């Protein structure tokens, strides 16, 4: 979720900074200098720092919501980790580290006589 907010912020910033064509509508928009924009952004950030003093109940509920969301994310990550580790395939192949008690009873020569016959050979090159 935070990734999407950051993506929206940076995409919006890029769109704002793109050069525009000169149109009659563009002349009607208010002209804001860079220093005015910086001072407005600074004032907004300072005001956000004072928000919890003005609205303590909103900050308390927001903190509880953030804690609940963090707990759910932790539980989800733990469950995903358990799913991955429980269904992990063995670290070895079937032929390595296996007891020979099962393979001793099974025949290792499984080819039949028909399988071992050579069907076609090229004649030697002169």
Buried (B, 14 or more C-beta within 10 A) or exposed (E): EEEEEEEEEEEEEEEEEEEEEEEEEEEEEEEEEEEEEEEEEEEEEEEEEEEBEEEEEEEEEEEEEEEEEEEEEEEEEEEEEEEEEEEEEEEEEEEEEEEEEEEEEEEEEEEEEEEEEEEEEEEEEE
